[in-house]
Amino acid sequence: MLSAATRAGDPEAVALVRRSFVEADQRHLRHAVVSISLQREDLASLLPDVTVPTLMITCDQHSGWTPAPAASAATALRDGRVAAERTRRTWCRLSNPTLWSALSATSGHQP
């Protein structure tokens, strides 16, 4: 959930994530893990039916959604693009100018 750099250099972030799991309602946490991770339906076959321009966003350090599968998903779309933030984090900053440029190109609008 946190990058190696964050785990090594940000003890407050590590403590926050740890507390979030330890203090969470265990029934709700179990439901989230099962429904989001373990029983997540693969919707890849529906990608060709998406009719609007779509931007797949990822970070190069996100182990579950790297640029390669994002590019594959974008290729399956009628009008898909991919933007990958080069970062040491696992979460993208939507304020990143590169991502905004890709989003603008996809939507045809300026942010």
N, C-alpha and C positions, 0 to 999 in steps of 0.2 A: 504494500500500500504506500510505503514511503521509499524514496530512492536511497541508495547506499549513502550518498552524500548527505542527505537529510538525516538519516539514522545516525551517521557519524558526527554531524555537526550541529544538530538542533535537538537537544534533549527535551525541550518543551514540546516540540511537535511529536516526538516519540511518546512522551507522557500523555499527551492529549489523545492520540490514537489508542493507546493502551487503555486509558480510562473509558473511552467510548465503548470499547468491547466489554470491559469488566463490569461497568455500571449499567450496561444496556439491559433492557428486559429480555431475558434469555429466550422466551417464547417468540418474541418478535424478531430477535436476532436470528434464531433458527429458521423462521419463516423466510426472512430476507435471503439468507444464504441458500436455502433450498430452491426458492423460486427464481432468484436472479442468477445463481451460479450452476446449481446442479440440475435443475429441470428447465433451463432456458431453452425455448424452442428455436431451432435454426430457421431463420426467415430468409436465408440467402436466395431461395428459389423465387421469392417475391420481388427481388430487386429489379428485374427487367420490367416489372409492371409500374414502377414509380415513374410518374410523368412530369415531375418538376425537377429543375436543376438542383442537384444535391452535392454538398461538400462534405466529404469524410475527413474529420480532423483527428489527428493523433500526435503523439510525441514519440520520438525515436527510442526513448527509454521505457515506454509502456509495454511490459512483457505480454499483456493480453491483447493488445491491439497495436501491433507494430506497423510501420509504413507498408510492408508487403501485403498483409491481408487487407489493409485499408485500400490500397491501390487495386487489389483484386475485386473488392466490393464496388469500387468506383467504376471499374471497367464493366461490371455487370449492369450498371444503371444506364438508362437511355442518355442521360446528360449528367454524368458524374465526374467529380474531380476529387483529388486528395491533397491535403495540406498537412505536412508533418513538421512540427516544431523541433528544431535541433536544440536539445536541452538536457540537463542532467536530472531533470525531474520526471516523474511518471505522470504528472497532470499538466495539461497544456494551459498556458495563459491566454485566454481569449483576447487579451489586450495586445498580444503580439502583432506588430504591424504586418508581418508576413501572412499571418492567418487572416487578418482583415483584408489584405489585398486579394487573397484567394477567394474570400467570401464575396467581396465586391465583384470579382470577375464572374463568379457563379451566379449571383443574383442580378447583375446588371445595374446595381445601385451602389452609390457611394455611402459609406458609414457616416 
